[in-house]
Amino acid sequence: MLVTNIEIIPGKRVKEHLGLVQGSSVRAKHLGRDIMAGLKNIFGGELKGYTELLQESREEAMERMIQQAEAVGANAVLNVRFSTSSIAAGAAELFAYGTAVVLE
């Protein structure tokens, strides 16, 4: 499955447009990560626990989007974008979406 954030693939033609596909992941903060983040706020530096949490969420949202694209018969997802939103105190959603197509 080809997944890209560009609208067209050089040298390829979109044979069929299958519509919007999406995937999301909602994650909650972890107490241990919060304690370490509090210390980093004092001393500065990357919040590695949160970086890992966001990376896991992106991967999960992408995988769900790809599964949806495969289910409708796509061989590529174009113009992929990510969005985040706060769901509740301490929890956030990471949303991935794009256009499912069949490329020749």
C-alpha positions, -999 to 999 in steps of 0.1 A, spaced: 0 0 0 14 33 -11 7 61 15 18 96 8 10 132 17 12 144 -20 -19 146 -42 -4 129 -73 23 103 -78 46 112 -107 44 85 -134 12 70 -120 -24 76 -130 -54 75 -107 -76 48 -122 -103 50 -95 -112 73 -67 -126 54 -37 -132 82 -12 -120 93 22 -104 68 45 -95 74 81 -81 60 113 -78 72 148 -63 64 181 -73 79 215 -46 78 242 -45 88 278 -15 102 296 4 79 320 11 89 356 48 79 353 52 100 321 35 129 338 60 129 367 89 128 342 73 156 322 70 177 353 107 173 359 115 182 323 94 213 326 117 224 355 150 214 339 141 216 302 145 190 274 125 167 253 95 150 268 105 115 254 75 97 271 51 119 253 71 117 220 68 79 222 31 81 230 24 103 200 45 81 177 26 50 188 -7 69 183 3 80 147 13 44 138 -19 30 151 -41 56 134 -21 51 101 -26 13 104 -63 17 109 -65 41 79 -46 16 57 -69 -13 68 -99 8 58 -83 16 24 -76 -21 18 -112 -30 27 -125 -8 -1 -100 -21 -26 -74 7 -27 -37 2 -35 -28 38 -24 -38 65 0 -30 100 -12 -30 134 4 -26 120 39 -30 144 68 -30 142 106 -50 160 132 -51 160 170 -78 170 194 -83 169 231 -110 144 241 -110 147 279 -87 158 306 -55 138 300 -67 121 268 -62 131 231 -72 117 197 -48 114 168 -66 112 135 -52 102 102 -71 106 69 -65 106 32 -80 97 -2 -82 60 -11 -74 54 -48 -65 27 -72 -34 36 -91 -24 21 -125 
